[in-house]
Amino acid sequence: MSATTPTAVPSFRSRIGRDARSGYYATPRRFRLHLALSCPHCLQIAVTHSLLGLDGTLPMTLLPAVPDAPGGGHRALRPLYEASSHQHPGPAVAPVLSDDWTGTIVSTHTPDILRDLARRFGGHGPDLHPHGAEEAIENVGRLCERGITATAQRAGQSDADPAARDTGLATLLRTLDALEWRFASRPYLLGDELTLADVQLWVTLVQLDLVHRHHLDAAAVHRITDHPRLWAYARRLAAHPAFGAHLDLDGTARRHHARCRGREAAGAAVRIVDWAAFARPEARQPVRHLGRP
């Protein structure tokens, strides 16, 4: 399985500070998020935004599910990129946290944006990035990226060596086994409270089912499905409006087919979770604006 990706993804990594002396600081309605819900990084940010109840503080603009500019970018973001980087040569990609006061980009780095939402913007939601849990949350992020996403991609590569595919699947299953064991004794990844680690894992599981499953054979998908606690956890979070409301099933499918060059396997017919039971109809629209422009 392979997909077209931007060849030069730019990175802006300014941070939100505590007060006016910090430069960028969390003034209500100063900043704006630009997200495409079909993108897993954007989906993490959208879920976190809702969990923290930031609709009235941090407006969010939703972009088309499939990038509409050359190189995998979004035309709507081009002015922000050009204002932030003189003669910007690369694609104008999401996610973006922008500053409405200056018309420039603050950050495109998902982990930084997630931490700043949880630590700087406040809100009335849970403490998603508690002090002392930083390393554990970072470890979960690496687990999701390397133990699930990368291994699922390797297992589904139709042009790869069969041994490499088998190794990828074995590593993926070991990761899912470890998570299955973890949920035997706790409701959330790090214990009794929801954190950013759960947001990261949930989005990764959504992608595993909606995207990577299509490139695996049916036997492999059945083995992935055979983790009842893990998928019950995924369904439980999907039933929470901050999670399920942001599922863009049609957009995710269109983005996948626009980017992917691989062949679909028999696993495409084996659905793991009925995500449509949790997604709200309005969340499937390609463009939506929250908050005043």
C-alpha positions as a printed Julia matrix, in Angstrom:
293×3 Matrix{Float64}:
   0.0     0.0    0.0
   1.36    3.37  -0.95
  -0.04    6.85  -1.23
   0.91   10.16  -2.71
   2.09   12.57  -0.05
   3.43   16.12  -0.2
   7.12   16.07  -1.07
   8.0    19.08   1.1
   5.68   19.47   4.06
   6.53   22.74   5.82
   6.7    22.96   9.57
   5.79   26.0   11.65
   6.33   25.37  15.34
   5.59   28.47  17.39
   3.9    27.8   20.71
   1.12   29.39  22.73
   2.47   31.0   25.9
   0.94   31.7   29.29
   0.43   35.48  29.04
   0.97   38.62  26.95
   4.71   38.53  27.58
   4.89   35.26  25.66
   4.07   36.71  22.24
   1.39   34.24  21.21
  -0.96   33.84  24.15
  -4.41   32.34  24.44
  -6.68   35.33  23.91
 -10.24   34.23  23.1
 -11.02   34.26  19.37
  -7.55   35.43  18.38
  -6.56   32.08  16.88
  -8.21   29.74  14.4
  -7.88   26.08  13.52
  -8.0    24.97   9.88
  -8.78   21.25   9.66
  -9.81   18.55   7.19
 -11.57   15.81   9.18
 -10.48   13.14   6.71
  -6.88   13.7    7.87
  -5.99   11.74  11.04
  -3.87   14.58  12.46
  -6.74   17.02  11.97
  -9.21   14.56  13.47
  -7.13   14.35  16.66
  -7.2    18.13  16.96
 -10.96   18.36  16.27
 -11.77   15.77  18.93
  -9.53   17.53  21.46
 -11.11   20.88  20.6
 -14.57   19.46  21.35
 -13.54   17.65  24.54
 -12.19   20.93  25.9
 -15.31   22.9   24.92
 -13.39   25.49  22.88
 -16.06   26.44  20.33
 -16.47   29.89  21.83
 -12.75   30.47  22.34
 -11.0    29.03  19.33
 -12.97   29.06  16.02
 -12.5    26.16  13.64
 -12.71   26.2    9.86
 -13.17   22.88   8.09
 -11.54   22.27   4.73
 -12.46   19.89   1.88
 -11.79   16.23   2.63
  -9.61   15.87  -0.46
  -6.9    18.54  -0.88
  -7.74   20.75  -3.85
  -4.32   22.22  -4.71
  -1.21   20.8   -6.38
   1.09   18.79  -4.14
  -1.64   17.76  -1.73
  -2.41   21.18  -0.29
  -5.49   23.35   0.19
  -6.07   26.49  -1.86
  -7.79   28.15   1.09
  -4.57   27.9    3.11
  -2.28   29.35   0.45
  -2.62   33.0    1.66
  -1.65   31.96   5.2
   1.41   30.07   3.99
   2.54   32.85   1.7
   2.1    35.43   4.48
   4.1    33.25   6.85
   6.88   32.14   4.51
   8.06   34.41   1.7
   7.59   32.73  -1.69
   6.53   29.54   0.05
   7.4    26.71  -2.38
   5.63   23.76  -0.81
   2.03   22.62  -0.42
  -0.36   24.48   1.87
  -1.38   21.59   4.09
  -3.58   21.1    7.15
  -3.66   21.14  10.11
  -2.96   24.82  10.7
  -3.28   26.94  13.84
  -3.34   30.54  12.62
  -3.32   33.97  14.25
  -6.24   36.09  13.02
  -4.56   39.25  14.3
  -1.6    38.9   11.95
  -2.97   36.57   9.28
  -0.03   34.2    9.72
   0.56   30.63  10.84
   1.41   29.83  14.43
   1.87   26.07  14.09
   1.38   23.12  11.76
   2.85   20.61  14.22
   0.1    18.36  15.57
   1.7    17.31  18.9
   2.44   20.95  19.79
  -1.07   22.05  18.85
  -2.61   19.28  20.96
  -0.48   20.16  23.98
  -1.27   23.86  23.66
  -5.0    23.22  23.37
  -4.91   21.14  26.53
  -2.53   23.33  28.54
  -3.08   26.91  27.34
  -6.65   27.37  26.14
  -8.33   25.95  29.2
 -11.93   25.15  28.52
 -14.31   23.16  30.68
 -13.31   19.66  29.64
 -11.05   17.03  31.18
  -7.36   17.5   31.91
  -6.16   15.82  28.74
  -2.44   16.45  29.3
  -1.93   16.09  33.07
   1.41   16.96  34.59
   3.48   13.83  35.03
   1.88   12.04  32.07
   3.93   13.75  29.34
   6.25   10.82  28.66
   3.43    8.27  28.72
   1.43   10.29  26.18
   4.46   10.63  23.92
   5.04    6.87  24.16
   1.47    6.19  23.07
   1.96    8.49  20.1
   5.03    6.49  19.05
   3.16    3.22  19.64
   0.32    4.35  17.38
   2.66    5.55  14.66
   5.18    2.72  14.67
   3.28   -0.22  16.14
  -0.03    0.24  14.34
   0.03    2.65  11.4
   3.48    1.81   9.99
   3.08   -1.93  10.5
  -0.42   -1.95   8.96
   0.98   -0.15   5.93
   3.82   -2.65   5.67
   1.44   -5.59   6.0
  -0.75   -4.2    3.23
   1.91   -3.38   0.65
   1.0    -5.49  -2.35
   4.39   -4.96  -3.99
   6.43   -5.82  -0.87
   8.23   -9.05  -0.11
   5.83  -11.57   1.5
   8.18  -11.96   4.46
   8.09   -8.19   5.07
   4.3    -8.23   4.94
   4.15  -11.13   7.39
   6.55   -9.34   9.74
   4.46   -6.18   9.56
   1.27   -8.08  10.39
   2.93   -9.94  13.26
   4.18   -6.69  14.78
   0.75   -5.09  14.38
  -0.94   -8.02  16.11
   1.55   -7.94  18.99
   0.78   -4.25  19.49
  -2.96   -4.9   19.5
  -2.46   -7.82  21.92
  -0.63   -5.52  24.34
  -3.42   -2.96  24.15
  -6.06   -5.66  24.62
  -4.29   -6.77  27.79
  -4.07   -3.18  29.04
  -7.81   -2.65  28.73
  -8.48   -5.65  30.92
  -7.8    -3.52  34.0
  -8.58    0.09  33.08
 -11.18    2.07  31.11
  -8.65    4.36  29.42
  -5.08    3.97  28.25
  -3.41    5.68  31.2
  -5.9     4.73  33.9
  -9.29    6.03  34.98
  -9.26    9.36  33.15
  -9.39   10.29  29.48
  -6.19   11.87  28.11
  -4.64   12.84  24.78
  -3.31    9.28  24.62
  -6.88    8.05  24.12
  -7.52   10.61  21.4
  -4.4     9.45  19.57
  -5.23    5.75  19.88
  -8.88    6.2   18.88
  -7.99    8.07  15.69
  -5.37    5.42  14.9
  -7.98    2.67  15.27
 -10.38    4.59  13.04
  -7.68    4.77  10.37
  -6.84    1.1   10.79
 -10.44    0.17  10.02
 -11.4     2.81   7.45
  -8.1     2.96   5.52
  -5.51    0.26   6.19
  -8.01   -2.62   6.39
  -8.64   -2.27   2.66
  -5.17   -3.55   1.84
  -5.16   -6.61   4.08
  -6.62  -10.02   3.35
  -9.71  -11.23   5.14
  -7.79  -13.6    7.42
  -5.59  -10.75   8.65
  -8.58   -8.5    9.32
 -10.31  -11.25  11.31
  -7.18  -11.53  13.47
  -7.2    -7.76  13.98
 -10.88   -7.9   14.91
 -10.19  -10.55  17.53
  -9.42   -7.98  20.23
 -12.84   -7.48  21.84
 -11.81   -5.12  24.65
  -9.88   -2.86  22.29
 -12.7    -2.5   19.78
 -15.3    -2.13  22.55
 -13.17    0.78  23.79
 -13.15    2.26  20.26
 -16.96    1.99  20.07
 -17.39    3.49  23.55
 -15.36    6.55  22.6
 -17.12    6.83  19.23
 -20.42    7.11  21.11
 -19.09   10.22  22.86
 -20.22   13.27  20.83
 -16.75   14.81  20.92
 -15.47   11.78  19.01
 -18.23   10.43  16.78
 -19.47   13.85  15.68
 -16.21   14.44  13.81
 -16.18   11.23  11.8
 -16.21   12.06   8.09
 -16.71    8.61   6.6
 -17.33    9.68   3.03
 -14.48   12.19   3.11
 -12.05    9.65   4.58
 -12.91    7.18   1.82
 -12.5     9.81  -0.89
  -9.19   11.01   0.53
  -7.93    7.43   0.7
  -8.86    6.62  -2.89
  -7.37    9.91  -4.12
  -4.02    9.19  -2.46
  -3.62    5.44  -2.62
  -1.86    3.61  -5.44
  -2.14    0.11  -3.99
  -4.62   -2.65  -4.69
  -7.52   -3.4   -2.38
  -7.57   -6.87  -0.82
 -10.33   -9.12   0.47
 -10.17   -7.41   3.85
 -12.11   -4.48   2.4
 -15.3    -6.5    2.83
 -14.7    -7.25   6.52
 -15.93   -4.28   8.52
 -14.64   -4.05  12.08
 -16.78   -1.22  13.53
 -20.01    0.28  12.21
 -18.73    3.84  12.46
 -21.81    5.16  10.65
 -23.84    4.41  13.77
 -21.85    7.09  15.61
 -21.13    9.74  12.96
 -23.51   12.68  12.79
 -24.76   13.53   9.28
 -23.5    17.12   9.43
 -19.98   15.87  10.23
 -19.84   14.21   6.82
 -20.11   17.46   4.9
 -16.9    18.5    3.11
 -16.85   22.1    4.33
 -18.19   23.57   7.56
 -17.34   26.67   9.58
 -17.56   26.89  13.35
 -17.36   30.27  15.01
 -17.38   33.68  13.45
 -14.83   34.3   10.68
